Structures are given as structure tokens and as C-alpha cells.
Amino acid sequence: MEGSKTLNYIKEVLKNMPADWLKLTTHRLDIYDESKAKTQFLEQFEALFKSGDASTSALNALPTAYDYIRLGHPLSCVLEWVIAHLNNLKPQNVISFSSKTAPILAILRKNLLAHKNTQISYTGELPTYFDTELLKSVYGYQFELNKVEKASEVSAFDGSTVFISEQNEISAIDFNPNIDFVVNLHGQLGSVILADVKNENYISEIQHVRRRETIAMTPANCLVALRALVEQSSFNIPKSNVETDKQSVLNLLKNITGTTIKPLVASSGLSMQYAIMMGLVHDALENHKGKAIKFVVPPNCYGGTNDQARRVAACLDNVEVVDLLVDGDNDMVRSIDSVLDKIAQEDAIPYIIAEIPTNPRVEVPDLQALKGVLSKVRKTSNGTDAIDSVFVLDQTFCPNFHFLGEGEILSTMKAISYASGSKFPSGGKCTAGYVVGNNKTAALMGHIEKHLILCDNEATDLQYEILAKQLPSMNQRIIDAYKNTREFVNFIHETLPTAKINFVSEELAEQGFMPSVFSLDLPTKGNTAEEKEAYKRALNHKLIDLMITEIPNESKYCVSYGQLKGCYWTIPATSTQGTTKEGDKDYIARVALSANMDLELHKKVFKEFVDSI
């Protein structure tokens, strides 16, 4: 009876759900309490269920679920909630993934760090992408494989037992007491992992893998799963032209970036970055056996990049993260030169991950000088030639700039470039990310592709379809959004000259660096450093609150950029730099404009803000 009541309610929810549940890739910070994340959404959703209220207005009033659709979103939360109800579990014990490998990797990762054994029991055949040898040799994971006919055959094991099963529908399962985690593989939709009650201490670790190395099951795929569930049927996968869309996307990316090697497209920017990092580790193990691996990363860069790099290093004894100071008083080129000299002395392998322009200070280094330090022949302490670096460029801010093509600034050394697709490439319509390489990185790109496939993190059919539609207009959207941004920046300079604005110069824009995002360091006052900082932080919120209140249809308190319309405002220290060390955080306002917005209205409201202070 309870089951039918639940399914009937979900049927009404699907009928009345807000359009944003399916379409948004970012989140509204004004209805988001990070400390409560998923729990706040589900507590209020549960209250609606108990009262039988599935109205659009009630659903629309629910707080943001998680942060970005990478970690979770309303439809993934609802799917997990229903599956939990059917299996008498807490919703937190059910976690959906776009990847079919990632939930298994999450268990293996935690058990590696805890020195605990893992048994993987499965029916039928293991998926072809589940590469046992690579998981053991590159990731360092240890596990035993155990083929069975059914779940009831799984025997007791000293450690964690994961049971894998392919399912073309969502249904209740019988937990064999010897099974700790059930992973249901759902074809193109992804997978769902269920943890029994005695393994709840794994939940946050599993969610963290989903947050940093992959994504949640996408909204579109969650909707397919939920519809199958309420209709008690197998999955009805929408038809797609994925091969045509994929080829179109790959051709477009080559054209946009000026490269010739096959690009790779992942389910998100961080999914792509994870494949890059593990592909680089793999290459180092093959070509530089026994050498230490150094990932050189700016400490104040996007929190996901920082956190992921440290998570990889935590699992592998020969991998270490080295800080690269790039912003403010620190010059990226000098910092790279110094760090590479030190790594050369140690005869280690340098992999540099950096953003150009930097985030959130929007700075561009001297590119000729950068080429010089990356091309420089260095010596080890023994006088032998040091191992060449690989420059991994996060080009999300300016994906149209040609760094890697023949004759371009980074064409003569090993360099690859990646971007988050939730920004300009898709205009905010999906999260897919991509990577391209110059002609010196063919072998590296081969390794990266292996790990993208192993982690089952390639872009979904719908993501390819969206990119195929949006990429052709990307370069023009970048130019038009830059024009709006430059005009707004100039207006702020005139209206509030005491504010410090971080944005590219006119000269850099003429070279092709045309970001549509800038950071704003508002003027402050007070007798002590603490008073001044507190005043400035309060002023940031005052500005954002005014903008989103006065221009609700366009100004959003969101963390993304490259969107098709409107204007996004955020404070990096409390959003994108969430896992960055406190001393490296930026408590400034970051503003992202689009090509399609009422710029005059934004100027008018900003002037009201200035007049009020």
C-alpha cells in the first residue's frame, strides 16, 4: 500500500515538476545551504509527500539540492528517495551515478585508504570497460573477483562485498546479509549503488567520488528511470543520433581549437580532468618507472581541481601535489620556472595544471615567457637532462583562444587543453567537458582515453546532441558576451572608481582573450583589518542581493558562466573555492555576463547600489 502511494505521488511530481529540474546545470546560491545540502531538499520533499502536495508552486519552492548537477540535483534526489523507500533504506544510502564504474571505484578507494579487502561479486559478465589490470597497476586498488549465478550465492568475506548486477528496470532488491553494497547497472542511464545500514560510514566518501571524479545520473536519465518506475516498465531510452552528433562535436572541437588529434569528451569538466590525471600517471608508470610524479597546481584555483589533485595524490605513494603561486603579487611564469627547477633537481616528473586566464583574478601570463620556461632544458642534480613537463591548461574562461595548433604558442612542447562544457561550449545546457592535445601528445591522449573509458565517464548521448547544437555559435557568443562585460566593467570604473576590478586589458582582448567574467573587489572601511574584511564581505552580499531582487529574470546568484542569457553573481570563497585552504580563498564578487541580457538595467541597479553606500 505504501509503495503504491509513493509511486502515485511521484507520478504527480513528474507531471508538475519545474522546468529547471530538467534543464539547469548550475545552482542558485540564494536558496542553498551547503551545510544541509541534499538533506534540506529531501526533508522538505518528504513533508510535501506526507501532505500529498505535488503542485508546481510547492516543488518550485524547494531549496537547491546539492551544488551543480555533478553531485546531485532534484531528479537524482527524488530517484534515490523512491528507491530508498522501496528498499526500506534511508535516502542517503542510495546514490545514483552517470558512470557504471565510479560507484565501484568509490568503494575500492575507501578500502585502499583503510587497508581493507574488497570482493566484487557479479552475475553474467563484467562490463568490458572494467579493466582489472589497470585498476590494480595504475590506481593501486586491490580486490578479488567472484562470479555467481545470483545474489543468494554470495558467501561471507573478510572485508567489503560489492554485488554487481545489470538491470533494465528499477525494482526492490533482496539484500543478502553477506553483501555490503549492491551496484545496479542501468545501461545507458548509469548506475545506482545501495549501501546496507552497517556501511553508512561509506556514504560521504561515495558522494565525494561522485562530486570530484564523475557526476550524478543526469536529469534526463533520472527522468527516464523515474518514468519506468512509476509505469512499472523497463527503460524507454529516447532514440538519438549519437554517432553523427559525436563526429560533429569532434570536428567542431578541432576547428575551434586549431588542433588535429582526436578530442575526447567527458560527462563533465572534472570527469575529463580525472581521466587526464590518471592518464598522465599511467604514462609516467610506463615511461619513467620508479620516478616521483609531481602535480603542480595553483592553491587558489577552482576548488574541484585542487581537491581532485590531492585526492589522487592521497591514493598513490609516488604522487605529490606541489603548490604553484599564480595570482596577485605572484607571476605564473616565474613560479613555474622556480618549481620546474626544483622538480628537475629531484629527477621527478612534472605535470602542471593551470588556468589561463586565472580564476578568479582573470590574469594572463606573458605567453612568450611561458613558452620559454616550458621549453627550457633543465638538469637533474646528477647533470642528466630532466624529464620534460606536460602543461595541462584549463581553458574554460577563453576556450576560443588557439594555444595548441601548429605554430601556436604551446605547439612545441607537450601541452593539452581542457574545458568545462557547462560554460561556453553548451551555454549552460549540459555539463560535458572536453580535452584536446597538440601534435606532441598523441600517446598521452591515448592513455587519457583509456581512463575515460575505464571510468565510464564519456559524455552521454544527450550531451553530445546539445554540444553539436551549441558549439557552432560558441565563438560568436564569446565575442558578444565580452562586449557586454567590457561595457559593464567600464561603467563600474566610472561609477565606483575606488573598486578594484580584475579583468583583461584591452591589449589582451585584441590578442583574443575575451572572457565574459570579471571579479570585483569592493571598497571598504573600518579601523582594523578584521573590520575592513567584515565590511567588504557584507557589501558583497548587499550588492548580489540587490541585483537578484531587482532583476530576478536575469540576475542570478549562481556560480557558473558562459550561459546563454542573463548575468550570474557569486563569491568564489563560498562557492567554487569550497575546498581551497582558507588563506587562499577570494572573498570578492565574481560576475559573469552573457550576450543576451538587459545591460542598461544592470547599470541602473548597480548605480543604485553605489548611491546607497
N, C-alpha and C positions, 0 to 999 in steps of 0.2 A: 504493500500500500504506500509506504514511504517512498519507495523507488518510483512509482508512477506519479506521485505528487511532485517529486523532484524533476522528472522528465517533462511533465506538463508545464511546470514553471519555466524551465529552460526553453521550451518551445516558444513561450510568450516573450522571453528575453530576446531570443534571436529575431523575433518578429519586430520588436520595438527598439532594438539597441541603437545607440547613437552612431552616426556615420563614421565618426572619428575612431571608434573601436576597430574599424577595419582599415582605416587609411593613415592614421597618424604614426610617424616613426619616432617622434620626439615626445617629450612630456611637458606638461605645464607645471612649473615650479610653484605657482601660487596656490595650487590645490594638492601639494605633495609634501608629506612629512617623511623625510628619508629614514628617520629612526623607526617609523612604523611600516614603511614600505608596503609590502603585499598585505600585511595583516589588517591595516586600516581599510583597504578596499574590501577585503573579504568579510570583515566584521560588519560593515555597513551593507554589503551584499546579502549576507546571511539574515540581517534584520529585515531587508526587503522581502526575502524568500518567506520568512515566517509570517509577514503581514500580507503576503500574496501580491505585493506591488511590483509589477514589471513594466510600469509606464516609462515612456521615453524620458520624461522630465526627471523621474526618480533615478533612472540609470545614468542620466547625464550629470546628475549632481554628485555622483560617487567620486571620491578622491582619486588621484593618479595612482595606478598600480605599478609599482616598481619604477625604474628610471630608464627610459628608452625601451623599445621592444626587444632589445638584445636580451635583457634579463627577464623581462616579463611584461605583460600588458593585460588589459581587461579580459580578452578572449582566452588567453592562456590560463589566467587565474580561474575563470569560470570552468574551463575544461578540467583543470586539476581538481577543482572543488567538486564537480559532479563525479569524477572517477573516485575521489576520496569517499564521497557519500555511498557509492555503490559497493565499496570495499571496506566500509567501517574504519576508515583511517582519517587522521587529521589532514586537512588540505595541504599543510606544509610537507607532508610525507610523499606527495605526488608532484613530480617535476617533469614538464614537457621540454623536449629538445627538437630543434630542426634537424640536428645531426643524429644519426643512429649509432655512431661510435662514442660520442662525447660522454654520455652517462656512464659508460663502462670505464672510460679513461678517468672519470672523476673518482670512482672507487679505487682504481689502481693507483692514482696519485696519492690519495689519502693514506692508503695502506703502505705505499712506498715510504712515506714520511714517518709512519707509525711502526714500521718494520713488522708488518702483519701479512700473513699469507692470504692469497686470493684464489678461489676456484671459480672458473667460468663454466657453467653447465649450459648446454644448449641442445635444442632439438633440430632435426634436419641438418643443414649445412651452415657453417659460419659465413657471414657475408664476405664476398670476395675482397672487399676493401680492408677487412680486418687482418692486417699484416702482422702476424705474431712475431716474426723475426725482427722487424723494425721496432715494434713496441718494446722489445727486450733490449735490443742493441743501442737504439738511439734515445729512447725515453727512460730506459733503466727500469722499466716495470717488470715485475716477476709475477707469474701466475701459472696455474695448471688448467688444462682444458679437459672437459668431461662431457662426452656426447651421451645423451639419454633419449629415450623414446617419449617420455612425458615427465612432468614436474614431480610426480609422486616417486619417481625413481632416484631423485637426488638424495644422496646419503649425507650423514653428518661429516663435517670438515673442520679442522682446527684453523679457523680464520674466517674470512668472509666468503659467502657463496652468492654468486650472481647468476640468475637464471634468465637466459635469453630466449625469446620466442617471437616468431613472425606472426602478426595478427592483421587481418583486413577489416576488423571492426573493433569497437570499444565495448568491453563487457567486464563483468565481475570476474575475479580470479580466485582460485583456492590457493592460499599460501601454505605450502609445505613448511612445517616448522624448521626444516633444515636449510631453507632458503632465506637469505637476508635481504636480497634486492631482486625484484623482478623488473626486467627491461623488456617491454613490448615494442617490437619494431613495426612501424606502420607505413612501410613502403615509402612513397614519395613525400608523405606528410612529415616524417621524422620518427620520434620515439617518445615513450613515456617511461619513467622509472618510478617504481613504488618501493618505499623503504618500510620494513616492518617496524613495530614500535620500539624494539630493543636497539635499533640502529639510528635513532633520531639525532645522535651526535654527528652523523654524516651530513645532515641536511644542509647546513650553511656551506660546507665545502663543495657539495654538489652544485648548489646555486652559484657559488663563486666561479666554478669552472664554466657554467653557463654564461656568467657575466663577462668573463675575460677571454675565453678561448673559443666561444661559439655563440649561438643565440637560442632563444626560446623558439618553440614551434611558431611559425609565422602566423599573423592574424588570419590570413586567407586559409591556411591549412588547418588552423584550430576550428575555423568555421565549418570546414568540410567534416572534421571529426565530430563536432557537436551535432551537426545535422544528421549524420549517420547514427549517432547515439539516440537522439530523440525519435528518429524514424525506425530504430532497431534494424538497421540495414548495414550492408558493407559500404565502404567508402565510395563516393561518387566523385572521382577525380576529374576536374574540368579538363577538356581537351586543350592542348597547347601546340604551338609550332616551335618547340624549344630548339630544335636543330637549326632552323632558319634564324630564329632570334639570336641564338648563341653566335652563329657565324657573323651575323650583322654586328653584334656587340664587339666581337674580337676585331673585326675590320675597322669599326669606328674608333676603338681604343688605339689601334696602331696609327690611324690617321691623326687623331687628336694629339698623341704624344710624340709622333715622328719616329716611332720605333718599328722594327721589323720582326722581332722574335714574338712567338705566340704569347699573348697576355693570358693571365689567369684571373678568374672572377670567383669571389667567395661570398658567403652569406652575409658578411659584414666586414667593416674595416679591421676589426680586431681578429676575426676569423682568418682574414688574409695575413695579418701580422703574425699570428701564431704559426701559420704554415711557413712564413718567411723565416721565423726564428728557428723552428725545428729543421727546416731545410738547410739552413746555414750550419746548425750543429751537425747534421748528417754529413754535409760536405767536409766539415773540419775533421770528423772522425775518420772519413775515408782518405783524405789527402794530407792530413797533418796529425797523424796518430801520436797520442801522448802529449800534445800541446794544450796549454790552457786556453780557454775561449773567453774573450772579454767583450761583453756587450756594452758599448759606450752610449749612454742615454742622458739627455738633459734632466736634472732632478725636478724641474718645474714644468716639464712638458705635460701633455694631456695625461690625466691620471691612469687611464686604461693602459697606455703604452708603458708607463712607469711600473705599474703593478704587475703587468704580464711579464715584463722582463725579469723582475725579481722573483716571480713565481717559477719561471723556467730555471733560473739560477738555483733556487732552493732545492730543486729535484736532482740536479746534476753536479757532482763534485768538481768537475773540471770547468764549470761555467761561473763567471763572476760578472756583476754589474759595476761599471765604472762611471762615475758622475761626469757629465760634460756641461760646463757652465757656458750658457749662450746668450743670456738676456741682460738688459740693463747695462751695468758697467763692464760686463764680460763680453769679449769678442769671440764669436764662434770659431773663426779661423785660428786665432791664437790658441784657443782652448784645445782644438783638435790637434794642432801641431804639438802642443805640450803632452797631451795624452798619448798620441801615437809614438812619440819619442820614448816615453816610459814603457809602453807595451812592447816596443821593439827591443828595448834593453832586456826585457823578460823573455824574449823569443816566444811571445804569445800571439794569438790570432785576434785581430781587431775587427769587430763588426760595429759600425757606427749607425745609430738610428737618430735622425734629426728632422725637424720640421723647417721648411722654408716656404713662406715666411714663418717665423717663430710664433708660437701661441702662448700667451695672449698678447705679447708685445708687438707683434706684426713687424718683425725686423728681418732684413735680408742681408746676408753677409756679402763681402766683396767676393764675387764669384771667381774672378781670375786668381785671387789669393787662395780661395778654397781649392780650386783646381791644383794650384801649386803644392799645397800641403798634402793633398790626397795622392799626388803623383810622385812626391819626394821619395827617393830611395833611402831607406833607413838601415842602420846596422844593429845587430844584436850586441850584447856585451862581449861575445866571442869574436866579433868582427865579421860575421857572416851576414848576408842580406836578410833583412827581416821579412816576415810574411806580409804581403800586401793587404791593405784594409779592403773591406767591402762597405760602400756607402749606401745605406738604406734610407731613402728620402721619403718622408711623409709629405706629400704634395697636395694635401686636401684643400688647403686655402687657395692655391692657384694651380689647379690641375691642367690648365691650358698651356702653361709655360713649357717650352721644349728644352729639357735638360739632357736627354739621353740619346737622341738621334745622331746619326753620323755627322761629325763636325760640330756638335753642340758641346757645351761647357763640361759635361760629365761623360763624354763619349770615350775617353781614352783610359779610364780606369774602371774597375769593377763597380758598377753602380746600378741600383734598381730603384724604382719609384712606385709608391702605392698611394691609394686614396680611399677615403670613406665614401661609398656610393650614396649614403643617405644625405649627402650635401649636394654639390652641384650636379654630379652625374645623373641622379634620379630626380633632382629638385625636391627632395624630401619625401618621395613616394615609396621608397624601399631602402633597406639598409645595406644592400650588396656593396662590397668593396672590390678593388682590383689591384693587380701589380703588373708592371711592365719592366723589362730589362734592356740594357744596351747590348751591343753585339758581343761583349766580353763575358756575358753572364749566362750563356746557353746552358752550361752544365748546372749552374746554380738553380736556374729556373726549372730544370728537370727535377732536381731534388725538392724544390718547393712544391711542385705539382704533386709529387708522391705523397707529401704530408697533407696537402689539401684534400686529396682523395682518401687517405687513411683516416683523417678526422671527419670525413663525410661532411665537409664544410663548403662544398661548391655552391654557387648561387642556385636558388630554386628556379623552376620554370617561369613562375610569375615574375621573379626578379629580373631574369633575362628579358622577358617581354617588356617590362617597364623601362629598363635601360635602353633597349632597342628603340623605344619611342622618345625617350628624353635626351639621349646623348647627342643627336643631331643638332639640337638647339642650344647645347651647353655653352659653347664659346660665345655666342651672342648674348646669352643670359648673363654670363660673367661680365662682359663689357658694359651692358646696360645697368646691372646692379652696381658695378664700380662707379659709374657716373652719378647715380643717386647717393652713393656713400661719400664720394668726394664732395658733392654739393652740401651734404649734411655736415660733414667734418668742417668745411669752410664756414658754414653758418655758426657752428659751435665756437669756432675760433673767434669769430666776430662778436658773438653774443656773450660768451663766457671766456674771455681771454686768459683768465687765471687757471683754467683747467688744463691738464696735460693730456694730450691726445697721442696715442700710439697708432700710427698709420704710415703707409708707404709714402715716400716723396713723389712729387710729380715726375722726377727723373726716373725713378724705379718703375713707375707706371708706364712711362714711354718705352721702357725695356720689355714690358709685357707682364709685369707683376701688378695685377689688378684685383686684389682681394675686395670683398664687399663686407668686411668685418673690421672693426677698429675697437680699441679699448680706451676707456675714458677714466682718467684719474682726476676726480673732482677736487676742487679747492677745499681746504679745511681750516679749522681754527681751534684754539684751545691752548692751555698753559703748559701741558705736558705732552709727551709723545703718545701716551695712552689716551688722553682726552682727544687729541687730534685724530687718532686712528678710529676711535669710537664715533666721533662726529662724522667722519668720512663714510664709515660703514652705514650709518643711519641715513646719510644723504643718498647713498647708492639706492637704498630701498625706497626712499621717498620718490626719487626720480622714476624708478621702474613702476612703482605703484601708480603714479600719476599717468604714465604712458599707457599702461594696460587698462586703466579705468576710463581714461578719456578717449582712447582709440581701441575699443575692445575687439573690433572686427579685423584689425590689422596688427596691433602691437601685442605680442605675447611674451610672457615670462617663460622663455624656452631656452634650451641650451644649444640648439643646432644653428646651421646657417646654410646658405645655398638654396634656400627654399624658393618656391615659385612665386610666392606673394607675401606681402606684409613685412614686419620688422620684429626680430627676436632680440630680447634683452636677457642677460644673465650676469652672474658674478662668478668667475671661474673658480675662486677658492671654495665655493659652496656647491659647485656642480661638476665641471669637467676635471677639476683637480682634487676630487674627493679623497683619493688615497695618497696624494702627494704630502710629503713632510710639511708640517705646519709652517716652518720658517721659509719654505719655498713657495707658499701659496700667494696668489694675487687677489687681494680684496679690492678689485676695481670693477667697473661696469664694462661688459663686452656687448657690443651692439652689432647685429647682423642685418643688413638691408637686402631687399630683393629688387628686381627690375620692375615689379608690379606693386606699387604702393602709393599712397597719398603723401608725398614728401612735404608738401606745403602744410598739411595738417600736423605732421610730426614737428615741423619747425615751430608752428604756432604753440603747440603744447610745451615744447622744450623752452620756449621763451617765457611761458607762464611759470615753469619751474624756476628759471633764473630769477624772475621777478619776485618769487616767493622766498628766496634765500638772501 
